[in-house]
């Protein structure tokens, strides 16, 4: 049996996740955490779950504290479900050692897909998070444009996250390659794969995707 621990102080979120996991065959819920970060650490130690699904923010936990837990409990795969954060904080969470990162906007199908991917060690990131990471300039969580973004989950590798960050910084393939100590050919391959996931054909398509989804601040409308 795959043991799952849910950690969320929000009653509705917690119950919803418990019901969802309860529908899955081969999964077993261990006592849920609804207290604070100390309770989470204690339950991780006692239950030794295969998967943790957590809203670390609701427990009053910082990203650095989350990172400490991922390093300490290496046999547990971490899946975070929380509210949308600023780009810098999103990057910090993705670098904390969590396997998957979703938003509370995500629906049942996305969460189930994320659970299955996470158990297999495959990273799964909410599409809205990918869009914000790829956007320029910064889009704050309370921006009205956020409501227009899609939340369809996107399975991505750690390396693709690195490439997306490079693209978001406006770096060329060569500069990304130099930064990540990869060949330019490898970066180009990753870039094409990312474009396929976004449903575009070239770099210009990535920019058009951002504009169409109102990720960029412009003084005109390309779709009038």
N, C-alpha and C positions, 0 to 999 in steps of 0.2 A: 504493500500500500504506500502511496505517496502522501506523506504527512504535510498538511498545509496550515500555516499560522497566519491569521489575519490580525493586523494591528491598526486600529482606526478609532479615534475617540468619537467620531460622528455616528450616532445611533443608526440612522437610515443607511448610510454607506456600509456600515459594518454588517447589518442584517442582510442587506442586498447581496453582499459578497458571500456571506455564509450560505444563503439560499442557492446562489449560483454554483459554488463549489460543491454543495451537497448534492447537486444533480449529476456530478461527474462520477463515472465509474472508475474505481481504482484509487480514489482520493479520499483521504481521511482528515477531518478537521480536528485540530488540537485546541485546547482552551484559548479563546480569543483575548487579545490585549486591548483594553479600552482605557487604560490609565495613563502612564507617562513613559518616558524613555527608560527609566529604571525597571519598570514592569516588563518592557519589551526585552531588555537584556536578560532578565531572569528567566523569562519564558523561552527564549532562544536556547538558553543553557539547559533548561529542564526538558523541553520537548524535542530538541534537535530536529526541527522540521526540514523537509526537503525543499520547501518553498515558503517564502515569506511574502505576503501581499500587504503593503503598508502605506499609510499616509503619514510619513514621518513628521510632517509639519503639525498635524493635529495633536501629536504627542509632545510637542514642544521641543523637538529635536532639530539640531542644526545639521547642515550638510556634512560638516567635519565629523560630527558624532555618528552620522549615518555611515560615513567612510570607515570609521573605526570598527563599527559592527561588521561590515562586509569583510574586513581584514581578519577579524577575530573568528567569525563563524563561516569559514570557507566552504563548509559542506552544505550550507544553505544558500539557495539561489534567491536573490532579492528582486522583487518586482514592486516598483513604486507606482501608486495611483494617487495623484494629488491635484491641486488647482494649478492653473497656468502661472508660471513664474517669469521674471525678466530673463532676457537672453543669457546674461552672465550667470545667473543662478541655475538655469537649465544646463549650461555647460558644466557647472560644478557638480550637479547631480549625476550627469552622464559620466563624469570622471571619478565618481565616488566608489565605483565597484559594483553598482547595481547592474543587473542583466537587462531588465526591461523597464520602460518608463511610459506610463499612460496618464491621461487626464481624466477627471471625473465626468467629462463630457462623453467619454467613450461608451459605446453601447455593449450589449451582451456578447455579440459575435466577436467584436474586437477584443474584449477581455478574455474570452475563451481561447481565441487564437493566441493571445499573448501568454496565457498560462501554459498552453501546449508548447510554444516556442521556448519559453523560459525554462521549463523542465528539461528540455533537450539542450539547454545551454546556448540557445540562439537568441540574440538580442532582438527585441521588438519595441519600436518607438512609435508613439502616436503621431499621425500625420501632421497634426497641428503643431507639434513641437518641432518637427523637421522644417515646416514652413517658417516658423519664427526664427530658427537657427540660420536659415538661408536668407532671411530678409535683411535689407539694409535701407534705412538706418534702423536703430532699435525700435521695437514695438513693445510697449508696456502692456501688461496683462489686462488693464482696464480700458484699453483702446477699443473703440467701437468696431474697428476693422477686424478684430479678432473673431467677431461673431460670424463673419463671412467665410472663415477658413474651414476647410474640411478636416474631419477628425479620423478619417479612415487610417487604420494602423498600417505601418510600413515596417516589414522585417529588414533590418539593416545590420551590417557587421560593424565591429569597432573601427575597422579601417575606413569604412564608408563614412562613419561619423567624422573621422579626421579629415577626409576629403571634403565633406560638406562644410566643415569649419573653414577650410582653406578657400573654398569657393565664396563663402559668405564674406571673407576678408578681401575678396577681389584678387586673389593670387593666381598667377598663371600656372599651368601644369608643371613647368620647370621649377618654379619657386616652391610649389607644394611638394614636389619630389625631393628637392634639396632639404626642405624642412623636415620631411618624414623619413629621409634617407632611403628613398625608393627610386626606381628608374622612372623616367618620364613616361615610358610605354605603360608601366603598371598603373600610374596615376591616370593616364588617359583611359585605360580599361575600366578602372573604378568609376571614373566620371561618366562614361557611357552607361554603365550599369545604373548609376544614380538617376540619370536622365530617363532611362527606361522605366524606372519606378515612378518618376514624376509624370511620365507619359509625354515627354518632349523629345525632339530629335537632335538638338545641338545646344551650345552654350546660350545662344540667343533665345532659344526656347525656354531655358531656365529663367532668364530675365523676364520674358513675356509671361511666364507662369506667375512670377512674383507680382507683376503689374496687374494682370488679370484678376488675381486674388487680393488686390489692393494691399500688397505688402510693401510697395514703394510709394514714397511721397512724390507725386507729380503734379504739374500745373495744367495738365490736359488729360483728356479721356481718349484712350486709343480705341475704345469700342463704341464710340458714338456713331 
